[in-house]
Structure formats: structure tokens, C-alpha cells
Amino acid sequence: MTGTVEERQDPRALEAVHGAHNYHPIPVVISAGEGAWVTDSSGRRYLDCLAAYSALNFGHRHPEVVAAAADQLGRLTLTSRAFHNDQLGPFCAELAALAGKDMVLPMNTGAEAVESALKVARKWGYDVKGVPPDQATVVVMEGNFHGRTISLVSFSTDPEARGGFGPFTPGFRHVPYGDEVALAEAIDETTVAVLLEPVQGEAGVILPPPGYLRQVRRLCTERNVLMLADEVQSGLGRTGRTFACEHEDVVPDVYILGKALGGGVVPVSAVVADSDVLGVLHPGQHGSTFGGNPMAAAAGRAVVRLLASGEFQERARLLGERLRVGLDALSGRGVLAVRCTGLWAGIDIDPALGTGRALCERLLARGVLAKDTHGSTVRLAPPLVITEAEIDWLLEQLAAALADLSR
């Protein structure tokens, strides 16, 4: 190994040498976290306004989630699905009740949950709808982000996500997000599902046109097609409702959940649907060694309990409105557009002022962690435990960072 002793001991240097370069992190080394705040290795504190892409909806080390995980850690961590465990059944029942569905297929990561939902949709298409073998198609949205597996990047429209990874998985059709006419035209007798994010997160917190989700629901019902809602980022309180689909009183056939479902403690994801959909799976047709493990189920149960009262959904709604008003006030001061739903915002900054990355680095210097996407867009998704005073402080730092860029 080359370099000085100090360089060899520095976490950033070690990551640069030994870690695959598939991320471009903001230059901060986080060593501790509590609530909406993290501390770096030098002892400086930052307001976390990314919340691990919504995986930390309830903040760092939420005491109820940590207590549930710690208790489980002292008893049982893994059995595999070869056996039952005393946490999985209650977790499935409680999550199904939260979603108003019958059944839960537990997995680990969001990408696994999306892949699982696609497998279920194809199986449903063949077994229930009667699509001829190997002809099932799924309609997806332009600008989508559902994960990084080969199948999921196969229908991405982001050249960076796709470049160099072909050949790609067939069976997907793209339509513009928000275009109900194009969606209607894309559905035919081979279509088994429409997959969409109720809010496109990675694309920059892109909100659907009013009424669009209802139109998707109507089309899926009329054409005998499953509506798959990827609520990995938008779900579990982030937008001010338990699920983003609820803003239009829409119930999809399948909820795809992840990130916040593990409370920021362990990876937990799930496909949630009624038995007429998930019931197409039979033993040996799908599985995961770690999916539904006791640790994951215990953490997931704690998250469901946190959501049951509606407190976090209401916090996201009220504090999100405060955030939106403050962000709108920055229009004309380097901000070209703001999209906000609950405590989730996409901010397009004037490219003449700088890149989204440049703004995030100015925010870092002022004690705020945020992340850019697609060049000139910055995403804000603070934990739902953030306070009014912290929202106001965030807005002050954002205004100051924009002023820094303009100098």
C-alpha cells in the first residue's frame, strides 16, 4: 500500500483505494448520528437533509427501532425461510393491515422488491390473465428509477445507468410519465402491469400531473392490468401520507416498499398485495435467505407501529408546507423551480450559477447535507423528526449557499 501513515488511516483515502468507484460522495466522513443530525470524524455536526434517500424517515437511531433491533439481536437474528420465526408472521400481518392488503412478500432491498413484483406480475399474467407463455409485457415510465440490477436498468432511460451493461432484459415498454394517452396506447393484450413511482425521486422529485394516478388506476382496472406502485422512496410518511398514492385516493394492486421500512437499522423491503395477486407464488418459485429474517421483521414491526398513529405523516405534511413556502421564496435568487410534496423537495438551480454538486458543497460548508441529481437539481429529504426551527435554519443556509455561488 502506498501513501503516508495518515493517508492509509484516513477513511476517505482507504475508500478511494479499496472501494469500487461507483459513487461520488460529498466530501464528509460521518461517524455518528442522532435524530436529524450527524457528526463527522472531526466532531462537526450537520443537519442531514438527505436521510439516506428516505431510508431514515424516522431519523438516525430512532429509539423505538433501535430498541426493537437490540432486543432481537440478543435473541435471534437469522433462521432462513426454511423455518418459521416468531417475528415474521406478526410483521406480515401488521404491514398488510397498514397497507389494507392481505399478503406480504418480504425481501431485503428496494431493487429486490421491484424485481420480485415484476416476477409476480408476469406469473399473474400467465396464470390468471392468460397471457401466452413468454410474451408478458410491462409498461414503465420515462425518467424512472427502480434500482440498479440488470433487469431494472434494462428499462431505465438514463444513459449513465445503462451504458456498458447490455444486453438488456426484454419485455418493457416506455411511455412519458404523466401522459395518460400514451399509456392507454401502450397497453395491449400482453400487458400484465404498469410500473410507476407515484413521485419520481431520482429524477428530481417529479410530481405527477393532477389526476394522473387516478387515470392510471382507471386504465389498469379497465384493461385487466396490475398497477404496481414503487413507493420505496415516496412511501411510509415521506409525502405527508402513508403512501403517496393516497394523495389521489388511489389504491394500487401492488405496493413496493423498502428503505424506511427498516428504520435505518437493517435493510427491509416488501411487496404488499392481495392474495389474488401474491397467491400466484408457490414454494420453490421465489425466495431469499435473508428476506423476512427476525432482525428485519422486528425492525419493520417497530416502523409499522411508528406509522400507525399518523403522527409522522402529519409532521411531514405540516413541516413540508413550511419547507415549500420557504423554498418558493428563493425563486429568482438562483432557484428556477421547486417541486415539493411533504418533506421532499426537488430544487432546480440556475445552471449559470453552478451545478447541483457545487450547491451541495456550499451547503456542506454551512453544516447541511444534501445531494444533487441530474446536473442542476438538488434534493432535500430531511428526516421526519426535523423541527420547525431546523427547517428555518435549513432555509437560511440554503439562501446563504445560493448567495455564495453568485459571488
Steps between C-alpha positions, in 0.01 A plus 500: 500500500632844411455835676583643840384343826236774530371432149484126563291560811264756346161341419460705184845399374435135581170512317661669201759222474303191598136589428344471156450849356127465437414803717623857516439587866480850642836544682398431859572197720205435731569315822185550712137599466194575708163625387543741210868565573827324424855561621814461292829345609631840611198567722316745274119464483282514189126509439429191289267609221532186291404238762666226296258558211203465740632188675531712816148643507496461879847643551827346601473238772135552581473361854200274431658342192839462668339344809308249288813409304715478813251275673487275196880502467520348846263217409506395135626660178454250217329170432450511121154431365559127541339553842247734657610773739292681760533846339418441134134405536411802715702730270312378192163537673575850631644630173212351301255676731684832460477468121146361496613184323500126574854381447866604528803365316804608706830576331808706587566790264277720290643362177422145617145603578452652153649189336270285713195704403586463132532122541164489677340712228627270226387189689158660556483586132558141396300324772206739538473730200596230250784677317680250270829365645800734484300786345422711811576870475520772764448870432751727676556872519769713338723653767444206732735375770428162653848372582825382344456133408535393138125471452430834666758694300367322192202734506673806640513801268813636669799442267738500797308218666488292181831568327720192476260258670317338210357273369182596678193316626210519252131544570471870592335795325567864581249783513548860614427546870170681538370425150180297541434488124839341432440256783164394358659444159785292647274249676399197296398138561854404607526772765506362853594813696565870507797585723547855622626717783216717630771766531817457297772543761835451327373701204481804730179459701278518193133523597227344285247728330181536706274203445765290324515224762122468486519463123767230535277319749199527268693368200647210694156400626336531158774306318553230767856612573675519839596844629840473672587802717868530587473682833854412610588871533157664502331270748484466879427860587740693276236694304263567788296184449587139575523441125533765229219334303263613775526861382265399218308239702652230282565144617741312273490125461854475634700720736877470470664613823853530637748750642310648800341160566821400680507816709856574387622202703485200265403457134132407475274503195171345409245440228152550644187389314181299531496122486363494146832651390766374742325167520644405160833423669555145623787337694825493305399774253653795684702559814777673691725367777482827692152613393269499801781432749412563867716812529343655193150405609551644849624830357216505247243444773639800690465713185139389449426595861653845446276556197183364658413821688540725195732735694786479252274541199355816657847633585605452138189680378528802730877539494501434128272797446741715701787373286311563177414860590862567590632345181251690284634821653839420347365517144694759305798466734664223304206259526315432176241251623388327819303175525392402848278233653512452872859512623641427156614764256678530169665837434618596152773761520610732222781320312666838452541511876660157527425131519291321757822346628651845551199609704518183712865572573411856609228353722750257646720790602199646678411182687229355273515168315312475171553323167479602138349313208500552124739792496315802634244347738539466876281267705395567856349220709569566869391248763139546609623575853638836386359803685358832382811681626722260308294550183546875536873459559526277192330767289739765634800286407359426157448871431854572616645217290324633190645843576844341534466352150399833351814676620 
